[in-house]
Amino acid sequence: MTIGIEPTEAQAAIQEAIQKICAKYDDHYWLKTDETGKFPEEFVADIAAGGWLGVAMPERFGGAGLGLTEAALMMQTVAQSGAGFSGASAIHLNIFGLMPIVKFGTEEQQARFLPPAMDGTDKACFAVTEPNSGLDTASLETKAERTNTGYRINGRKIWTTNAQRANKILIIARTTPKDQVKRPTEGLSLFYADFDRAKIEAQPIPKMGRKAVECNTLFIEDLEVSNAELIGEEGAGFKILLSGLNPERVLFAAEAIGLGRAALKRAAQYAKERVVFGRPIGQNQGIQHPLAKSWAELEAANLLAFKAAALYDAGKDCGAEANAAKYLGAEAGFHACEASVLAHGGMGYAKEYFVERYFREIHDRPYCAGEPRDDFELHR
């Protein structure tokens, strides 16, 4: 199902349902989570209770069986409500992050892992990036060595979201040394295992925004995983990982666009209400033009994001479109948030107008999840 100029009846119903949930959590709620660092448990529980964590999961396991298009529309609606990345990243991984299990897991693994992820019982984190390799996943140093019953994992990961509350971890590690494979992307394996805190130390990274949903550095020492926790074939982890990264990038793009739209809405309202020299500041071209330019950028990025989603849902290659959408969505979202802060003048710096939080958050997810320019180099 693709999204056209106007959403279909079914897509509009998804938007409306998500909007109703998000309406319970206004900007004051999200500002409080940002100030206190308290995870938005109530919001996540409401999303899970509505069955939305399974929007793209197979129906035979209790999911809705919808596509990336619907998932992106859902996540964009969350961000656009004012929840921003504080709300979106609280549920993001459960929405599409476990797609490698759907595509490459055994029937037994899918039946065991997917239902508790959809109902919110299991809380997962995604461990890929490392301090010394960054986006050069082929050069990661975390190792998974064979044992009699499975594997023993040792290494470090960084920028792992939700590790403070996760009980599951999706992790990629090297099972065959790099000098023993034909290509550096070979010899990597993907696991979905219990987050054993006796073997994994998670240290939060103090950061500029999105305090309620933390990022962590992981120190992994002798984490034992069984053969039953290996997803797909041993050594094929990089290929499996890529199958899930393109839809992730589409979701990031949709979320960034949604946050940019939330910022523009705030800016337009302020420009109508703020009177200086006897007239609303919105009558000045110096206010109008940056906001109009940002609107155009958001709409253009949105078209590409949903084109990428449509290609993915049709089973076609969407690598170029997904990466371009992530880049353009992040850029458009950033420009919109920046323009909104500037339109507010000095009050854009004040927390009571909320746009400073949007501006801090737009720096977070699209870029912490991988610098878009480097993604182009990897996938073009």
C-alpha positions in Angstrom: 0.0 0.0 0.0 1.4 3.4 -1.0 0.6 6.8 0.4 -0.6 9.3 -2.1 -1.3 13.0 -1.9 -4.0 12.1 0.6 -3.9 9.1 2.9 -6.3 6.2 2.2 -9.2 5.6 4.5 -7.2 2.9 6.3 -4.1 5.1 6.6 -6.2 8.0 7.9 -7.7 5.6 10.5 -4.1 4.8 11.7 -3.3 8.5 12.0 -6.5 9.2 13.9 -5.9 6.3 16.4 -2.3 7.4 17.1 -3.4 11.0 17.4 -5.9 10.0 20.1 -3.2 8.3 22.1 -0.7 11.1 21.7 -3.3 13.7 22.7 -3.1 12.4 26.2 0.6 13.4 26.3 1.1 17.1 25.6 4.2 19.2 25.3 4.3 19.7 29.1 4.5 15.9 29.6 7.4 15.6 27.2 9.1 18.6 28.7 8.9 17.0 32.1 10.4 13.7 30.8 13.2 15.7 29.2 14.0 17.6 32.4 13.7 14.6 34.7 15.0 11.8 32.5 12.0 9.7 33.4 11.2 7.2 30.7 7.6 7.7 29.2 6.3 4.4 30.5 2.6 5.5 30.4 2.9 6.5 26.7 4.6 3.2 25.7 2.0 1.2 27.7 -0.8 2.9 25.8 0.8 2.3 22.5 1.3 -1.4 23.4 -2.2 -1.8 24.7 -3.5 -0.6 21.3 -1.5 -3.3 19.6 0.5 -0.7 17.7 3.9 -2.2 18.5 3.0 -5.0 16.1 1.8 -2.8 13.3 4.3 -4.4 10.8 4.6 -7.8 12.4 3.1 -11.0 10.9 -0.5 -11.6 11.6 0.1 -15.2 12.5 2.0 -14.1 15.6 -0.5 -11.4 16.6 0.7 -8.5 14.6 -1.3 -6.3 12.2 0.7 -7.5 9.1 0.9 -4.0 7.6 3.8 -2.5 5.8 6.6 0.0 6.2 4.3 2.7 4.8 1.9 2.3 7.7 4.7 2.0 10.3 6.3 5.2 8.9 3.0 7.0 9.0 2.4 5.9 12.6 5.9 7.0 13.7 5.6 10.3 11.9 2.3 11.0 13.7 3.9 10.3 17.0 6.8 12.7 16.4 4.5 15.3 14.8 2.3 15.3 17.9 5.0 17.1 19.8 6.4 13.9 21.3 9.3 14.3 19.0 12.1 11.8 19.3 11.5 11.4 23.0 8.2 9.6 22.1 9.3 8.0 18.8 12.5 6.4 20.0 10.8 5.0 23.1 8.9 2.6 20.8 11.0 2.7 17.6 12.9 -0.6 17.9 9.8 -2.6 18.6 8.1 -1.3 15.4 10.6 -2.5 12.8 13.9 -3.2 14.5 13.2 -6.9 14.9 12.5 -7.4 11.2 15.6 -9.5 10.8 13.9 -12.1 13.0 10.8 -11.9 10.8 12.8 -12.3 7.6 15.6 -14.7 8.7 14.5 -16.3 12.0 13.2 -19.8 12.2 9.5 -20.4 12.8 10.4 -21.3 16.4 12.4 -18.1 16.9 9.6 -16.0 15.5 7.0 -17.6 17.7 9.3 -17.2 20.8 10.6 -13.7 20.2 7.9 -11.7 18.4 4.8 -11.9 20.6 6.5 -10.6 23.8 8.1 -7.7 21.8 4.7 -6.7 20.4 2.9 -6.7 23.7 5.7 -4.8 25.4 6.8 -7.6 27.7 10.2 -7.7 26.1 12.1 -4.5 25.8 15.0 -4.7 23.3 18.1 -2.7 22.5 20.1 -2.8 19.3 23.9 -3.1 19.6 25.8 -2.5 16.4 28.0 0.7 16.5 31.4 0.4 18.3 33.8 3.1 19.6 36.6 2.2 17.2 34.7 1.3 14.1 31.7 3.6 14.0 29.7 3.0 10.8 32.5 0.7 9.4 30.6 -2.3 10.6 32.9 -4.7 8.8 35.7 -3.6 11.1 33.8 -4.1 14.4 35.9 -5.7 17.1 33.3 -7.5 19.2 33.8 -11.2 19.0 31.6 -14.2 19.4 33.6 -17.4 19.9 32.1 -20.8 19.7 31.5 -22.9 22.8 30.0 -26.3 23.3 26.5 -24.9 23.5 26.7 -21.7 21.4 28.9 -18.6 21.6 30.7 -16.4 24.1 30.6 -12.7 23.2 33.2 -10.1 24.3 33.5 -6.5 23.2 32.1 -3.0 23.4 29.2 -1.2 21.8 28.3 2.5 21.8 25.1 4.6 21.3 22.9 1.7 22.3 19.5 3.1 23.1 17.3 1.8 25.9 20.0 -0.5 27.4 19.1 0.7 30.9 15.7 -1.0 30.8 16.2 -3.7 28.1 15.9 -7.4 28.8 16.8 -8.4 25.2 19.6 -7.4 22.9 20.0 -7.7 19.2 23.7 -7.7 18.7 26.1 -8.3 15.8 29.6 -9.8 16.4 32.4 -11.3 14.5 32.4 -15.1 14.5 35.2 -15.6 11.9 38.3 -13.4 12.1 38.5 -10.8 9.4 41.8 -12.2 7.9 40.1 -15.6 7.4 37.2 -14.4 5.1 37.2 -13.4 1.5 35.3 -10.1 2.1 35.4 -8.1 5.3 31.6 -8.1 5.5 31.7 -11.8 5.8 32.1 -13.7 9.1 29.7 -11.5 11.1 26.8 -13.0 12.9 23.6 -11.6 14.4 22.1 -12.7 17.8 19.0 -12.0 19.7 19.8 -12.8 23.3 18.9 -12.1 26.9 20.4 -8.8 28.3 22.4 -10.4 31.1 23.5 -7.6 33.4 26.0 -9.8 35.1 27.8 -9.9 31.8 26.9 -6.5 30.2 27.6 -3.2 31.9 25.6 -0.3 30.4 26.9 3.2 31.1 24.6 6.1 30.0 26.1 8.7 27.8 25.2 12.3 28.9 23.9 14.0 25.8 22.3 17.2 24.6 18.7 16.0 24.1 16.2 13.2 24.5 17.2 12.7 28.1 14.2 10.4 28.8 15.5 7.8 26.3 19.1 7.2 27.1 22.0 6.0 24.9 24.7 3.8 26.4 28.2 2.4 26.1 28.1 -1.3 26.6 31.0 -3.4 28.0 30.4 -7.0 27.3 32.4 -9.7 29.0 31.8 -13.5 28.5 28.1 -13.1 27.5 26.9 -16.7 26.8 24.4 -17.1 24.0 22.9 -20.4 22.7 22.8 -21.7 19.2 19.0 -21.0 19.3 19.7 -17.2 19.6 21.7 -17.0 16.3 19.5 -15.3 13.7 20.0 -16.7 10.2 23.2 -18.4 9.2 26.5 -17.9 11.0 28.6 -15.4 9.1 25.7 -13.8 7.3 25.0 -11.2 9.9 26.0 -8.2 7.8 23.6 -9.1 5.0 20.8 -9.7 7.5 21.5 -6.5 9.3 21.3 -4.5 6.0 17.8 -6.0 5.4 16.6 -4.2 8.5 18.6 -0.9 8.2 16.8 0.4 5.1 13.4 0.4 6.7 14.9 1.8 9.9 16.2 4.8 7.8 12.8 5.4 6.4 11.4 5.5 9.9 14.0 8.0 11.0 13.2 10.2 8.0 9.5 10.1 8.7 10.1 10.9 12.4 12.4 13.8 11.6 9.8 15.2 9.1 7.1 14.9 11.8 9.2 16.8 14.3 9.9 19.5 11.8 6.2 19.9 11.1 5.6 20.2 14.9 8.1 23.0 15.0 6.6 24.8 12.1 3.2 24.6 13.6 4.5 26.3 16.8 6.3 28.9 14.8 3.3 29.8 12.6 1.1 30.2 15.7 3.6 32.4 17.5 4.1 34.5 14.3 0.3 35.1 14.3 0.1 36.1 18.0 3.3 38.0 18.5 2.7 41.7 17.8 5.7 44.1 17.4 5.5 47.6 16.0 1.8 47.3 15.8 1.4 44.2 13.7 1.9 40.4 13.9 5.5 39.5 13.1 4.1 36.9 10.7 3.4 39.8 8.3 7.1 40.3 7.8 8.9 38.5 5.0 11.9 37.9 7.2 9.7 35.6 9.3 7.6 34.2 6.4 10.3 33.1 4.0 12.4 30.8 6.2 9.2 29.0 7.4 7.9 28.7 3.9 11.3 27.3 2.7 11.3 24.8 5.6 7.7 23.7 4.7 8.8 23.0 1.1 11.8 21.0 2.2 9.7 18.9 4.6 7.1 18.1 1.9 9.8 17.1 -0.6 11.6 14.9 1.9 8.3 13.3 2.8 7.5 12.3 -0.8 10.9 10.5 -1.0 10.5 8.8 2.4 7.2 7.3 1.4 8.5 6.4 -2.1 11.2 4.4 -0.3 8.6 2.8 1.9 6.4 1.9 -1.1 9.4 0.3 -2.8 10.2 -1.7 0.3 6.6 -2.9 0.7 6.6 -3.9 -3.0 9.7 -6.1 -2.4 11.9 -3.8 -4.6 15.3 -2.4 -3.8 15.0 0.8 -1.9 18.6 1.4 -0.7 19.3 4.6 -2.5 15.9 6.1 -1.7 16.0 5.0 2.0 19.4 6.6 2.5 18.5 9.7 0.6 15.2 10.0 2.5 17.1 9.7 5.8 19.5 12.4 4.7 16.9 14.8 3.4 14.5 14.1 6.2 17.1 14.9 8.8 18.2 18.1 7.0 14.6 19.3 6.5 13.7 18.6 10.1 16.8 20.4 11.3 16.1 23.5 9.2 12.5 23.6 10.3 13.4 23.4 14.0 16.1 26.0 13.6 13.7 28.3 11.7 11.1 27.9 14.4 13.5 28.8 17.2 14.6 31.9 15.2 11.0 32.9 14.5 10.4 33.0 18.3 13.3 35.4 18.7 14.6 35.4 22.3 11.7 33.2 23.4 12.9 30.4 21.2 15.5 29.9 23.9 12.9 29.5 26.6 11.6 26.1 27.5 8.1 27.3 28.0 7.7 27.6 24.2 8.9 24.0 23.7 10.8 24.6 20.4 14.2 24.6 22.0 13.5 20.9 22.9 12.5 20.2 19.3 15.8 21.8 18.2 17.9 19.7 20.6 16.1 16.5 19.7 16.4 16.9 15.9 20.2 16.6 16.5 19.7 13.2 18.1 18.1 10.3 16.4 18.9 10.8 12.6 22.5 11.5 13.4 23.2 9.2 16.3 21.8 6.4 14.2 24.5 7.0 11.6 25.8 10.0 9.7 23.7 10.1 6.5 26.6 11.1 4.3 28.5 8.0 5.4 25.5 5.8 4.7 25.5 7.1 1.1 29.1 5.9 0.8 28.2 2.5 2.1 25.0 1.9 0.1 25.2 3.9 -3.1 
